[in-house]
């Protein structure tokens, strides 16, 4: 009988992750990174095409996979048997799809009332847009958040798909699953988690709502934290690199200005002087290379640091000292976060096929029958 042994705070928690894009696998990764046993359910045809090759996708690390035809009655019955012994299901379909397949919350709670059923969508399970196709950029746009991102007098600029898919989506789903697992300890019953990217994106900017409604937060690119202020921005260096400046507090600003050897700067508290102040800073930062500025600010509290390329980040001394990146099967990737001190390292190996589902409650004779018909791969 093949059984995956895990350690960590989520050891013993079993998760069925229905294959999908971005936020679902990310939530599964967050749970697997801290000890959960995650079984990813792929389409049977997709697993057959992959044969026995491990999945080297970073978000699938530490998981096991099987292929299961959920459009067949036999596949649905098998999934229900797996769910009978699971703690969590991660489902990423459009509203109503799981119900039509026969694996919706009511279907699975009928066989396992303790199951936490985590649903990941962009618009949520209800509302006029619930069944409408869209992507991260659309959810973040309708949440209002996208209107805040970008420089003054320019179009809104989405920060790739990290706000909707990952921060507002997958991370919120993982958080919701953990809340439901904690609640289950008191009630003995599972719960449905309705994680919507649009909800999560809106929550991420909670700190700004007072300022927006009080008129203290202006149009994008004109405020203290959105590149409007010259003391919170990036600047190009002589070699085409960039530095990040976060010298908001007066003492940090004073240290930065001193180390740069600047004098006679415009009053930074006078917003009308911000364009001229930005010009002076840009001129100064453009006079030296990024490495030279790194040397100038090393060990200081000036809040000036290099903008590292992705390929450089793993080699930065601080990141190396923390073990912030690991290499698994030739793929460099971020280590699990947050780190829990004293917890053994997790299995981060690429996802491999789980050949025997007996420990998940599926008898060997049932597995053999399903494999013969191609329902299970």
N, C-alpha and C positions, 0 to 999 in steps of 0.2 A: 504494500500500500504506500503510495507516494504522498508524503505530507511535508509541507514547507515549514521549517522551524524558524520563527522570527523572534526578535527581542525588541525591547522598547516599550513605551507606555501603551501602545495599541496592540501589543502582542496578544493573540487570541481573538482579535476582531477580524471577522471574515467579510470581505467586500466583493460583490459581483459588479463589475464595471462593464456596462454595455458600450461597445465601441462607438466612438464619435470623435468629433474634431475639438481640439484645443481645450476648452474649459473642463470637460469631463475627464479626460486623461490627466489633466493637471491636478484636479481634486484627488483622483486616485493616486497620483504620485505623492502628493502631500501626506496621504494616509499611509501609503506603503513606506515612505521615508521614515516613519516613526513606528513601524512594527506591524502594521496591519497586513494580513494575507489577502492580496488582491488578485482576483481571477478575472481577467479581461475576456469578455465574450465577443468574439469576432464573427463576421459572416463566414460560413463554412467555406465558400468559394475563395475568400481572401486568404484563409489559412492554408488551403490546398495549394494555392499559387505560391505561397511563401515556402512551402515544404517544411523542413525542420530548421530553417535558419532562425537564429535568435533575432528579436526585434531590437534594433540599436537606437530606436527613438528614446531620447533622454526621458521623456514623460512616461515611458513604459518600463523604466528601470525597476528592478526588484519584483516585478509582477510575473504571473504565469498566464498563459493564454490557451484558449481552446476555440475551435470553430463550431458554431451551432446554428442550424437552420431554424430560425424563429418564425418562419412562415409556414412551417409544417406543424401539425398537431403533436407529433412525436417530440419535436424540438421544444415546443412550448411546455409539454409535460415534463421534459427533462429539466428545463429551466426552473420550473416550479419546485422540483425536487432539490435542485441546488439552492434555491431561495429558502427552502425549509430549514437548512442548516446555516444560513448566512445571517449576518448582523446588519449588513447595509447593502442596498442596491443603488448604483449610480446610473440614472437614465437620462438620455440627452436628446430624446426625440421631440418633434413638434407635439403640442397638446393633442391628445386623442389617439396618437399612434400606438402607444403602449397598450391602451385599452382595447384597440381594435385587434392587436396581436394576442390579447388575453393575458398580458403580464403587467397590467396597471396595478396601482396600489391596492385596490379592493381585491383583485385576483390573488395577489401575493400575501396580503394580510389574512386572507382566508386560510392559508396554509402555515403562516408564521406571523402571529399577531405582534411579535416583538421586533419585527423588521423595521429598520429605518430606511425609508424610501426617498432618496435624494433626487430631485428633478432639476435639470439644468436647461434653461431656455434663455432666449434673449429678451423676449417681451413678458415672460411670465405665463402662468397657466390660464389666465383670464384677462379680459380687456379687449377692445376693438382690434388691436393689432396682434393678438396672441398667436394666430395662425399664419401671419404674414412673413414672407421670407425677408431676411435682412442679415447684416453682419455687424461686427463690433462697432465700426464707424457710425452706423445708423443708430444703434442703441445709445451710444455715448452722445450722439447729436440730439436725440429726442429727450434725453435726461437733462439737457441743458449744459452739461459739462463741456462739451466740445466748443461751445461759444466762448469759453474762458481761455482756450489754449491757442497760443500763437502770438505773433508780434503785432504791434500797433499798426493799423492801416493795412494789414495783410489778412489773407483768408485764414479761417480756423485751421489749425494743424494737428491732426491726430497723432498721438505718440505711439506709432505702430498699433498693434492690437492688444496692448497690455492692460488698458483701463477696463474695457468691457469683458474680453475673453478671460483674462487671468485674474486681475485684482477684483473687479466687480463680479466676475463669474465664478471661476474655479475655486479661488480662495474663499469666497463667501459660501460656496457650496460645502467645502470641507469644514468650515466653521459651523455651518448649520447642522451638518451631520454629527459633529462632536457635541453640539448642544442637545440634539435629540438622543444621543447615546447616554449623556449624563442624565437627562430626564427619565430615560427608560429605567435607570437604576432605582428611581423612586416609584415609578408607576407600573413597571413591568410591561409597558406597551410601547410599540413603535410609533413613529410619526412620519408624516409626509413633509419633506422640506421643499418648498417652492423657491428655488434660487433663480432670480432673473437678473441678467446682466444690467438691464436698465435701472433696477432697484439698487444694485450694488454700486454702480457708477455714481448715482446720486448720493449715496451714503458716503462715498469717499471724499466728497467736498463739503461735508457737514460744517466744518469750521468757517466756511465763507458765507453762509446764508445770512447771518446777522448783518455783516458788512454790506452784502448786496441789497438787502431790504432797507437798510438805513442810509443807503446812498454813499457808503464809504468805500465801496469797491467799484471802480470805474470800468470802462471798456477794456477788453483784453489788451495786454501789452502796455498798460499804463500804470500798473499797480506795483506794489513793493515786491511781490513774489512771482511775477509773471514776465520778467525781463523788462518791465517798465522802469525799474530803478537801476541806475548804473552800478550800484553796489551789490546787485544780485543778478549777475548775467555772465555770459561767456565772452572771451576776447581772443582774437587770433594773435598768434605769435609770429616771429620773424620767419620761422621755418614752415609755416602753414599749419602748425598745431594749434591747440586751443587750451586755455586755462578757464577754470570755473572760479568765480568770485562770489563769496557769500558773506561779505564783511558788513553785516547789517548793524550790529551793535557798535556804538561809538568807539569803544576801546579796541575792537577788532579792526575797525576802519583806520584808526590812528596808527596801529601797528603796520597795516598794509601800506599806507601812504608813506610812513617813515622808511620802511624797507625798500620801497620803490624809489626813494629819494625825490619825492614830489613835493612841491610847495606852491602856494598861491592858487590852490584849487578853488573853484566855485563852491558856495555853501551847499552841501549835500541835502540839507533840509528844505531848500528852496526848490520846489519842483520845476519852476521856470528855468532853473539852471541845469537841470538834468541833461539836456542835449549837449551842452558845452562840457559838462563833467564827463559824459560818456566819450566825447571826442578826445579829451585829454587822456583818459585811461586807455582808450584804444590805441592812441599814438604811442603811449609809453609801453604797453604790452607788445606792440608790434616792433619794438626796437631790439628785442632779444628773443632767443629761441625758447621753446617750451622747457627744454632741459635746463637752460640757464635760469629761468624763473623758478623751476623746482628747487634749484640750489639756493636761490635767494630766500625762499619761504620755508625751507626745510626746518622743522622743529619749532616753527612760530605758531602763533594763534591768529594769524591774519586771515584765515579762512580762504586761502587761495590754493587750489590743487589742480593738477593736470586733468584734462579730459582724455581719458585713456580709450584707445580703440579696444574693441572686444578681445582681439587677439593679444593685447598687452596686459589686460587686467589680471590674468592669472599669475603674471610674473612680478607684479608690484610687491615690494617687501612686506607691506602690511597684510595683503591678501595671502601671501605665502605663509606668513607667520600664523595666521588664523586657520590655514588649511581650507580656505574658502572655496577652492576649486579642487576637483578630483578628476582623475582620468580612468575611465571604465571602458575596457575593450577598445582602446584607441580613441575614444571620444572624450574630449575635455568638457567638463560640465560643472555647474555649481553643486557644492555639497548640500546635504539636507539642511533646511532652516525651518524654524529656529533651532538652535542647538540646545540639547538638554544635557547638562553636565553629568557625567558619570554613566550615561547610557552607552552601551556598546555600539560600535559602528554597524549600520544596517547593510543588508545585501542589496547592492546597487547594480548587480549584473543585468545585462540585457534580458528582456522578457523571453522566456522559453516556453515551449508547449508543455502542458501538464498531461502526462500520458494516462494517469490513473485517477479517476474521480471518485474512487470508493470512499475516501475520507470526507468527501462532500455529500455522501449519502446516495450516490448513484451506483447500484450493484454492478459487478463486472459483467454479468450476463446482459444487462440492459445496455451497458456501454458497447459491448460487442455487437449487439443487434443494431444500435444506432450507427455504429461505424460501418457496418456492412451496407447500410442504405445511404450513407453519405450525409446523414443528418448531423452526426458528430464527427469532428475531425481533430 
